[in-house]
Amino acid sequence: MTTTTTSERERLWTVHDVGEYLGVPPETLYTWRKRRYGPAGRRVGRHLRYDPEAVRQWFRDLEPERR
């Protein structure tokens, strides 16, 4: 019997999930994708999916806003 960790069982995020997490509309994510900006997503068939940890890491890696 194999055991799976919580992160292995976590479902992939949709464009709507990522948009909700980042506080941006899904259309913004599609625009970013065309411009090769934003968190990396992958096609699963005709659907775009994101690894939640990769999205979180992308956000953490953003340069902090300058004040």
MARTOR-454673 format. One record per atom (N, C-alpha, C, O): residue number from 1; atom name; x, y, z. Coordinates in Angstrom, 2 decimals, decimal comma, always signed. Each point is the difference from the previous one (the first is absolute). Layout:
// MARTOR-454673
@k=NUM; a=CA; c1=X; c2=Y; c3=Z
...
//
This chain:
// MARTOR-454673
@k=1; a=N; c1=+0,84; c2=-1,18; c3=+0,00
@k=1; a=CA; c1=-0,84; c2=+1,18; c3=+0,00
@k=1; a=C; c1=+0,88; c2=+1,25; c3=+0,00
@k=1; a=O; c1=+0,97; c2=+0,09; c3=+0,76
@k=2; a=N; c1=-1,30; c2=+0,85; c3=-1,61
@k=2; a=CA; c1=+0,76; c2=+1,25; c3=-0,06
@k=2; a=C; c1=-0,77; c2=+1,08; c3=+0,75
@k=2; a=O; c1=-1,23; c2=-0,01; c3=+0,05
@k=3; a=N; c1=+1,97; c2=+0,92; c3=+0,50
@k=3; a=CA; c1=-0,63; c2=+1,12; c3=+0,68
@k=3; a=C; c1=+0,20; c2=+1,25; c3=-0,83
@k=3; a=O; c1=+1,02; c2=+0,15; c3=-0,67
@k=4; a=N; c1=-1,98; c2=+0,72; c3=+0,71
@k=4; a=CA; c1=+0,11; c2=+1,27; c3=-0,72
@k=4; a=C; c1=-0,03; c2=+1,13; c3=+1,00
@k=4; a=O; c1=-0,68; c2=-0,07; c3=+1,02
@k=5; a=N; c1=+1,43; c2=+1,09; c3=-1,33
@k=5; a=CA; c1=+0,03; c2=+1,17; c3=+0,87
@k=5; a=C; c1=-1,16; c2=+0,92; c3=-0,34
@k=5; a=O; c1=-0,65; c2=-0,16; c3=-1,04
@k=6; a=N; c1=+0,41; c2=+1,11; c3=+1,90
@k=6; a=CA; c1=-1,07; c2=+0,95; c3=-0,25
@k=6; a=C; c1=+0,21; c2=+0,75; c3=-1,30
@k=6; a=O; c1=-0,95; c2=+0,21; c3=-0,75
@k=7; a=N; c1=+2,20; c2=+0,20; c3=+0,47
@k=7; a=CA; c1=+0,26; c2=+0,77; c3=-1,22
@k=7; a=C; c1=-0,23; c2=-0,85; c3=-1,25
@k=7; a=O; c1=-0,40; c2=+0,55; c3=-1,03
@k=8; a=N; c1=+0,64; c2=-1,85; c3=+1,08
@k=8; a=CA; c1=-0,24; c2=-0,86; c3=-1,15
@k=8; a=C; c1=-1,49; c2=-0,18; c3=-0,26
@k=8; a=O; c1=-0,41; c2=-0,22; c3=-1,14
@k=9; a=N; c1=-0,39; c2=+0,33; c3=+2,19
@k=9; a=CA; c1=-1,44; c2=-0,16; c3=-0,16
@k=9; a=C; c1=-0,70; c2=+1,30; c3=-0,34
@k=9; a=O; c1=-1,15; c2=-0,01; c3=-0,42
@k=10; a=N; c1=+1,83; c2=+1,14; c3=+0,59
@k=10; a=CA; c1=-0,63; c2=+1,29; c3=-0,25
@k=10; a=C; c1=-0,35; c2=+0,12; c3=-1,47
@k=10; a=O; c1=+0,83; c2=-0,29; c3=-0,87
@k=11; a=N; c1=-2,02; c2=+0,71; c3=+0,60
@k=11; a=CA; c1=-0,44; c2=+0,10; c3=-1,40
@k=11; a=C; c1=+0,67; c2=+1,18; c3=-0,69
@k=11; a=O; c1=+0,46; c2=+0,94; c3=+0,65
@k=12; a=N; c1=-0,41; c2=-1,01; c3=-1,95
@k=12; a=CA; c1=+0,52; c2=+1,10; c3=-0,80
@k=12; a=C; c1=-1,02; c2=+1,13; c3=-0,01
@k=12; a=O; c1=-1,20; c2=-0,23; c3=+0,17
@k=13; a=N; c1=+1,69; c2=+1,45; c3=-0,36
@k=13; a=CA; c1=-0,88; c2=+1,16; c3=-0,02
@k=13; a=C; c1=-0,41; c2=+0,35; c3=-1,41
@k=13; a=O; c1=+0,77; c2=-0,17; c3=-0,94
@k=14; a=N; c1=-1,99; c2=+0,67; c3=+0,80
@k=14; a=CA; c1=-0,49; c2=+0,53; c3=-1,27
@k=14; a=C; c1=+0,42; c2=+1,47; c3=-0,11
@k=14; a=O; c1=+0,55; c2=+0,58; c3=+0,93
@k=15; a=N; c1=-0,82; c2=+0,00; c3=-2,08
@k=15; a=CA; c1=+0,27; c2=+1,44; c3=-0,20
@k=15; a=C; c1=-0,80; c2=+0,81; c3=+1,02
@k=15; a=O; c1=+0,49; c2=+1,00; c3=+0,53
@k=16; a=N; c1=-1,70; c2=-1,42; c3=-0,26
@k=16; a=CA; c1=-0,84; c2=+0,72; c3=+0,97
@k=16; a=C; c1=+0,58; c2=-0,10; c3=+1,41
@k=16; a=O; c1=-0,04; c2=+0,96; c3=+0,76
@k=17; a=N; c1=+0,56; c2=-2,14; c3=-0,41
@k=17; a=CA; c1=+0,63; c2=-0,17; c3=+1,32
@k=17; a=C; c1=+1,20; c2=+0,93; c3=+0,15
@k=17; a=O; c1=+0,17; c2=+0,65; c3=+1,03
@k=18; a=N; c1=+0,67; c2=-0,60; c3=-2,05
@k=18; a=CA; c1=+1,20; c2=+0,84; c3=+0,05
@k=18; a=C; c1=-0,39; c2=+1,47; c3=+0,05
@k=18; a=O; c1=+0,58; c2=+0,78; c3=+0,75
@k=19; a=N; c1=-1,56; c2=-0,41; c3=-1,56
@k=19; a=CA; c1=-0,48; c2=+1,38; c3=+0,01
@k=19; a=C; c1=-0,53; c2=+0,42; c3=+1,36
@k=19; a=O; c1=+0,25; c2=+1,11; c3=+0,46
@k=20; a=N; c1=-0,97; c2=-2,02; c3=+0,19
@k=20; a=CA; c1=-0,52; c2=+0,29; c3=+1,33
@k=20; a=C; c1=+1,14; c2=+0,14; c3=+1,01
@k=20; a=O; c1=-0,03; c2=+0,90; c3=+0,84
@k=21; a=N; c1=+1,02; c2=-1,77; c3=-0,93
@k=21; a=CA; c1=+1,14; c2=+0,05; c3=+0,91
@k=21; a=C; c1=+0,78; c2=+1,31; c3=-0,16
@k=21; a=O; c1=+0,39; c2=+0,62; c3=+0,99
@k=22; a=N; c1=-0,16; c2=-0,23; c3=-2,24
@k=22; a=CA; c1=+0,80; c2=+1,21; c3=-0,27
@k=22; a=C; c1=-0,84; c2=+1,28; c3=-0,01
@k=22; a=O; c1=+0,55; c2=+1,10; c3=+0,02
@k=23; a=N; c1=-1,86; c2=-1,24; c3=-0,06
@k=23; a=CA; c1=-0,87; c2=+1,17; c3=-0,01
@k=23; a=C; c1=-0,04; c2=+0,68; c3=-1,36
@k=23; a=O; c1=-0,14; c2=+1,22; c3=-0,08
@k=24; a=N; c1=+0,25; c2=-2,01; c3=-0,98
@k=24; a=CA; c1=-0,07; c2=+0,55; c3=-1,36
@k=24; a=C; c1=-1,04; c2=-0,79; c3=-0,80
@k=24; a=O; c1=-0,26; c2=-1,17; c3=+0,31
@k=25; a=N; c1=-0,35; c2=+1,78; c3=-1,32
@k=25; a=CA; c1=-0,96; c2=-0,73; c3=-0,83
@k=25; a=C; c1=+0,70; c2=-1,07; c3=-0,84
@k=25; a=O; c1=+1,18; c2=+0,14; c3=-0,34
@k=26; a=N; c1=-1,89; c2=-1,20; c3=+0,01
@k=26; a=CA; c1=+0,58; c2=-1,05; c3=-0,85
@k=26; a=C; c1=+0,55; c2=+0,56; c3=-1,33
@k=26; a=O; c1=+1,00; c2=-0,51; c3=-0,52
@k=27; a=N; c1=-1,65; c2=+1,53; c3=-0,03
@k=27; a=CA; c1=+0,47; c2=+0,58; c3=-1,26
@k=27; a=C; c1=+1,42; c2=+0,55; c3=+0,14
@k=27; a=O; c1=+0,78; c2=-0,06; c3=-0,95
@k=28; a=N; c1=-0,46; c2=+0,59; c3=+2,12
@k=28; a=CA; c1=+1,35; c2=+0,50; c3=+0,26
@k=28; a=C; c1=+1,01; c2=-1,13; c3=-0,08
@k=28; a=O; c1=+1,08; c2=+0,17; c3=-0,55
@k=29; a=N; c1=-1,43; c2=-1,33; c3=+1,10
@k=29; a=CA; c1=+0,91; c2=-1,15; c3=-0,06
@k=29; a=C; c1=+0,24; c2=-0,43; c3=-1,44
@k=29; a=O; c1=+1,13; c2=-0,35; c3=-0,36
@k=30; a=N; c1=-2,17; c2=+0,36; c3=-0,46
@k=30; a=CA; c1=+0,17; c2=-0,36; c3=-1,41
@k=30; a=C; c1=+0,90; c2=+1,02; c3=-0,71
@k=30; a=O; c1=+0,84; c2=-0,38; c3=-0,82
@k=31; a=N; c1=-1,01; c2=+1,66; c3=+1,14
@k=31; a=CA; c1=+0,86; c2=+1,03; c3=-0,60
@k=31; a=C; c1=+1,44; c2=-0,19; c3=+0,45
@k=31; a=O; c1=+0,92; c2=+0,06; c3=-0,81
@k=32; a=N; c1=-0,73; c2=-0,29; c3=+2,10
@k=32; a=CA; c1=+1,36; c2=-0,25; c3=+0,51
@k=32; a=C; c1=+0,62; c2=-1,20; c3=-0,71
@k=32; a=O; c1=+1,18; c2=+0,04; c3=-0,36
@k=33; a=N; c1=-1,95; c2=-1,08; c3=+0,17
@k=33; a=CA; c1=+0,52; c2=-1,22; c3=-0,64
@k=33; a=C; c1=+0,49; c2=+0,31; c3=-1,41
@k=33; a=O; c1=+1,06; c2=-0,48; c3=-0,41
@k=34; a=N; c1=-1,82; c2=+1,28; c3=-0,33
@k=34; a=CA; c1=+0,41; c2=+0,39; c3=-1,36
@k=34; a=C; c1=+1,30; c2=+0,80; c3=+0,02
@k=34; a=O; c1=+0,80; c2=-0,08; c3=-0,92
@k=35; a=N; c1=-0,60; c2=+0,86; c3=+1,99
@k=35; a=CA; c1=+1,19; c2=+0,84; c3=+0,13
@k=35; a=C; c1=+1,14; c2=-0,71; c3=+0,73
@k=35; a=O; c1=+1,04; c2=+0,59; c3=+0,27
@k=36; a=N; c1=-1,26; c2=-1,88; c3=+0,05
@k=36; a=CA; c1=+1,00; c2=-0,81; c3=+0,71
@k=36; a=C; c1=+0,34; c2=+0,60; c3=+1,36
@k=36; a=O; c1=+1,16; c2=+0,06; c3=+0,40
@k=37; a=N; c1=-2,19; c2=+0,36; c3=+0,28
@k=37; a=CA; c1=+0,13; c2=+0,55; c3=+1,35
@k=37; a=C; c1=-0,95; c2=-0,80; c3=+0,89
@k=37; a=O; c1=-0,91; c2=-0,67; c3=-0,49
@k=38; a=N; c1=+1,12; c2=+0,74; c3=+1,77
@k=38; a=CA; c1=-0,91; c2=-0,66; c3=+0,93
@k=38; a=C; c1=+0,42; c2=-1,42; c3=+0,31
@k=38; a=O; c1=+0,99; c2=-0,50; c3=-0,52
@k=39; a=N; c1=-1,76; c2=-0,15; c3=+1,38
@k=39; a=CA; c1=+0,33; c2=-1,37; c3=+0,37
@k=39; a=C; c1=-0,16; c2=-0,94; c3=-1,18
@k=39; a=O; c1=-0,88; c2=+0,18; c3=-0,84
@k=40; a=N; c1=+1,73; c2=-1,19; c3=+0,78
@k=40; a=CA; c1=-0,05; c2=-0,97; c3=-1,10
@k=40; a=C; c1=-1,22; c2=-0,90; c3=+0,14
@k=40; a=O; c1=-0,28; c2=-0,52; c3=+1,08
@k=41; a=N; c1=-0,41; c2=+0,35; c3=-2,17
@k=41; a=CA; c1=-1,13; c2=-0,92; c3=-0,06
@k=41; a=C; c1=+0,26; c2=-1,04; c3=-1,06
@k=41; a=O; c1=+0,86; c2=+0,19; c3=-0,87
@k=42; a=N; c1=-1,58; c2=-1,28; c3=+0,93
@k=42; a=CA; c1=+0,16; c2=-1,07; c3=-0,99
@k=42; a=C; c1=-1,36; c2=-0,40; c3=-0,52
@k=42; a=O; c1=-1,01; c2=+0,06; c3=+0,70
@k=43; a=N; c1=+1,02; c2=-0,48; c3=-1,95
@k=43; a=CA; c1=-1,22; c2=-0,50; c3=-0,61
@k=43; a=C; c1=-0,21; c2=-1,46; c3=+0,39
@k=43; a=O; c1=+0,92; c2=-0,81; c3=-0,07
@k=44; a=N; c1=-2,13; c2=+0,50; c3=+0,48
@k=44; a=CA; c1=-0,43; c2=-1,37; c3=+0,22
@k=44; a=C; c1=-1,16; c2=-0,17; c3=-0,97
@k=44; a=O; c1=-1,13; c2=+0,38; c3=+0,29
@k=45; a=N; c1=+1,44; c2=-0,97; c3=-1,44
@k=45; a=CA; c1=-0,99; c2=+0,00; c3=-1,07
@k=45; a=C; c1=-0,20; c2=+1,43; c3=-0,45
@k=45; a=O; c1=+0,96; c2=+0,68; c3=-0,38
@k=46; a=N; c1=-2,18; c2=-0,23; c3=+0,41
@k=46; a=CA; c1=-0,26; c2=+1,40; c3=-0,41
@k=46; a=C; c1=-0,11; c2=+0,94; c3=+1,20
@k=46; a=O; c1=-0,30; c2=+1,18; c3=-0,16
@k=47; a=N; c1=+0,54; c2=-1,71; c3=+1,35
@k=47; a=CA; c1=-0,15; c2=+0,78; c3=+1,22
@k=47; a=C; c1=+1,36; c2=+0,45; c3=+0,53
@k=47; a=O; c1=+0,98; c2=-0,73; c3=-0,08
@k=48; a=N; c1=-0,96; c2=+1,95; c3=+0,62
@k=48; a=CA; c1=+1,22; c2=+0,56; c3=+0,59
@k=48; a=C; c1=-0,04; c2=-0,26; c3=+1,50
@k=48; a=O; c1=-0,98; c2=+0,32; c3=+0,66
@k=49; a=N; c1=+2,07; c2=-0,89; c3=-0,13
@k=49; a=CA; c1=+0,07; c2=-0,30; c3=+1,42
@k=49; a=C; c1=+1,31; c2=+0,50; c3=+0,57
@k=49; a=O; c1=+1,01; c2=+0,11; c3=-0,71
@k=50; a=N; c1=-1,04; c2=+0,21; c3=+2,00
@k=50; a=CA; c1=+1,16; c2=+0,54; c3=+0,71
@k=50; a=C; c1=+0,30; c2=-0,85; c3=+1,22
@k=50; a=O; c1=-0,90; c2=-0,49; c3=+0,67
@k=51; a=N; c1=+2,19; c2=+0,33; c3=-0,38
@k=51; a=CA; c1=+0,44; c2=-0,64; c3=+1,23
@k=51; a=C; c1=-0,10; c2=+1,06; c3=+1,10
@k=51; a=O; c1=+0,67; c2=+1,03; c3=-0,09
@k=52; a=N; c1=-1,49; c2=-1,26; c3=+1,12
@k=52; a=CA; c1=-0,17; c2=+1,03; c3=+1,04
@k=52; a=C; c1=+1,32; c2=+0,45; c3=+0,62
@k=52; a=O; c1=+0,18; c2=+1,19; c3=+0,26
@k=53; a=N; c1=+0,73; c2=-2,11; c3=-0,01
@k=53; a=CA; c1=+1,27; c2=+0,39; c3=+0,62
@k=53; a=C; c1=+0,83; c2=+0,87; c3=-0,95
@k=53; a=O; c1=+0,69; c2=+0,92; c3=+0,45
@k=54; a=N; c1=-0,74; c2=-1,19; c3=-1,75
@k=54; a=CA; c1=+0,72; c2=+0,81; c3=-0,97
@k=54; a=C; c1=-0,57; c2=+1,42; c3=-0,05
@k=54; a=O; c1=+0,74; c2=+0,97; c3=-0,15
@k=55; a=N; c1=-2,05; c2=-0,85; c3=+0,28
@k=55; a=CA; c1=-0,63; c2=+1,33; c3=+0,03
@k=55; a=C; c1=+0,44; c2=+0,76; c3=+1,24
@k=55; a=O; c1=+0,35; c2=+1,17; c3=-0,07
@k=56; a=N; c1=-0,37; c2=-1,86; c3=+1,20
@k=56; a=CA; c1=+0,44; c2=+0,65; c3=+1,25
@k=56; a=C; c1=+1,47; c2=+0,42; c3=-0,07
@k=56; a=O; c1=+0,36; c2=+1,09; c3=+0,45
@k=57; a=N; c1=+0,48; c2=-1,95; c3=-1,03
@k=57; a=CA; c1=+1,42; c2=+0,33; c3=-0,13
@k=57; a=C; c1=+0,20; c2=+1,18; c3=-0,94
@k=57; a=O; c1=+0,81; c2=+0,88; c3=+0,28
@k=58; a=N; c1=-1,53; c2=-0,85; c3=-1,39
@k=58; a=CA; c1=+0,09; c2=+1,12; c3=-0,94
@k=58; a=C; c1=-0,33; c2=+1,30; c3=+0,73
@k=58; a=O; c1=+0,67; c2=+1,02; c3=-0,18
@k=59; a=N; c1=-1,71; c2=-1,05; c3=+0,99
@k=59; a=CA; c1=-0,40; c2=+1,20; c3=+0,74
@k=59; a=C; c1=+1,08; c2=+0,40; c3=+1,01
@k=59; a=O; c1=+0,31; c2=+1,18; c3=+0,13
@k=60; a=N; c1=+0,25; c2=-2,16; c3=+0,58
@k=60; a=CA; c1=+1,05; c2=+0,31; c3=+0,97
@k=60; a=C; c1=+1,24; c2=+0,59; c3=-0,67
@k=60; a=O; c1=+0,69; c2=+0,82; c3=+0,60
@k=61; a=N; c1=-0,41; c2=-1,24; c3=-1,84
@k=61; a=CA; c1=+1,17; c2=+0,45; c3=-0,72
@k=61; a=C; c1=-0,14; c2=+1,39; c3=-0,62
@k=61; a=O; c1=+0,98; c2=+0,58; c3=-0,46
@k=62; a=N; c1=-2,20; c2=-0,03; c3=+0,45
@k=62; a=CA; c1=-0,19; c2=+1,33; c3=-0,55
@k=62; a=C; c1=+0,80; c2=+1,01; c3=+0,81
@k=62; a=O; c1=+0,10; c2=-0,11; c3=+1,22
@k=63; a=N; c1=+0,45; c2=+1,09; c3=-1,92
@k=63; a=CA; c1=+0,71; c2=+1,07; c3=+0,70
@k=63; a=C; c1=-0,99; c2=+0,81; c3=+0,81
@k=63; a=O; c1=-1,05; c2=+0,37; c3=-0,51
@k=64; a=N; c1=+1,37; c2=-0,10; c3=+1,77
@k=64; a=CA; c1=-0,93; c2=+0,79; c3=+0,81
@k=64; a=C; c1=-0,21; c2=+1,38; c3=-0,61
@k=64; a=O; c1=+0,90; c2=+0,57; c3=-0,61
@k=65; a=N; c1=-2,10; c2=-0,06; c3=+0,80
@k=65; a=CA; c1=-0,29; c2=+1,35; c3=-0,52
@k=65; a=C; c1=+0,91; c2=+1,01; c3=+0,70
@k=65; a=O; c1=+0,26; c2=-0,09; c3=+1,20
@k=66; a=N; c1=+0,20; c2=+1,03; c3=-1,98
@k=66; a=CA; c1=+0,83; c2=+1,08; c3=+0,58
@k=66; a=C; c1=-0,93; c2=+1,11; c3=+0,48
@k=66; a=O; c1=-0,96; c2=+0,36; c3=-0,68
@k=67; a=N; c1=+1,27; c2=+0,15; c3=+1,84
@k=67; a=CA; c1=-0,86; c2=+1,05; c3=+0,58
@k=67; a=C; c1=+0,67; c2=+1,33; c3=-0,10
@k=67; a=O; c1=-0,57; c2=+1,01; c3=+0,43
//
